[in-house]
């Protein structure tokens, strides 16, 4: 059996939530909608955190490489040089 996303499960079974908890279908659908929004925000935060840690690990690896092999990197960079 294929796994089903929890939000999809909630949408498919929101009628049973109403009868299970004794709330109307409108309120049950609102709860599902809020859960969906929270899921989207949570996913966005996880993606941002994952990306920021990737940048941190890359920077740490670059610093280690520069300390271990200083002959590979150039220290003179002129950002104001004009290109001809």
C-alpha positions as CSV (number, residue, x, y, z in Angstrom):
1,X,0.0,0.0,0.0
2,X,1.3,3.4,-0.9
3,X,1.8,6.0,1.8
4,X,-0.8,8.8,1.8
5,X,0.1,12.4,2.8
6,X,-1.5,13.3,6.1
7,X,-3.2,16.4,4.6
8,X,-4.7,14.2,1.9
9,X,-5.9,11.8,4.6
10,X,-7.5,14.7,6.5
11,X,-9.3,15.9,3.4
12,X,-10.5,12.4,2.6
13,X,-11.8,11.7,6.1
14,X,-13.0,15.0,7.4
15,X,-16.6,13.8,7.4
16,X,-15.7,11.1,9.9
17,X,-13.9,13.7,12.0
18,X,-17.1,15.6,12.4
19,X,-19.0,12.5,13.6
20,X,-16.1,11.3,15.7
21,X,-15.7,14.6,17.7
22,X,-19.3,15.8,17.4
23,X,-18.5,18.9,15.3
24,X,-20.1,20.1,12.1
25,X,-18.5,19.5,8.7
26,X,-17.8,23.2,8.3
27,X,-15.7,23.3,11.4
28,X,-14.0,20.0,10.5
29,X,-13.1,21.4,7.1
30,X,-11.7,24.6,8.7
31,X,-9.6,22.5,11.0
32,X,-8.3,20.6,7.9
33,X,-7.6,24.0,6.2
34,X,-5.6,25.3,9.2
35,X,-3.7,22.0,9.3
36,X,-2.8,22.4,5.7
37,X,-1.6,25.9,6.1
38,X,0.5,24.9,9.2
39,X,2.0,22.0,7.1
40,X,3.0,24.4,4.3
41,X,4.6,26.8,6.8
42,X,6.4,24.0,8.5
43,X,7.7,22.6,5.2
44,X,9.0,26.1,4.2
45,X,10.8,26.5,7.6
46,X,12.4,23.1,7.3
47,X,13.6,23.9,3.7
48,X,15.0,27.2,4.8
49,X,16.8,25.6,7.8
50,X,18.2,22.8,5.6
51,X,19.5,25.4,3.1
52,X,21.1,27.5,5.7
53,X,22.9,24.5,7.2
54,X,24.1,23.6,3.8
55,X,25.6,27.0,3.4
56,X,27.2,26.7,6.9
57,X,28.8,23.3,6.2
58,X,30.1,24.5,2.8
59,X,31.6,27.6,4.4
60,X,33.3,25.5,7.1
61,X,34.7,23.1,4.5
62,X,36.0,26.0,2.5
63,X,37.7,27.6,5.6
64,X,39.3,24.2,6.5
65,X,40.6,23.8,3.0
66,X,42.0,27.3,3.0
67,X,43.8,26.6,6.3
68,X,45.1,23.2,5.2
69,X,46.2,24.3,1.7
70,X,46.9,28.1,1.7
71,X,48.8,27.8,-1.6
72,X,45.6,27.0,-3.5
73,X,43.8,30.3,-2.7
74,X,44.6,33.8,-3.8
75,X,44.4,36.5,-1.2
76,X,44.6,39.5,-3.5
77,X,41.2,40.3,-4.9
78,X,40.5,43.8,-6.3
79,X,36.8,44.2,-6.5
80,X,37.2,47.7,-7.9
81,X,39.3,46.7,-10.9
82,X,38.0,47.9,-14.2
83,X,37.5,45.3,-16.9
84,X,38.8,46.3,-20.4
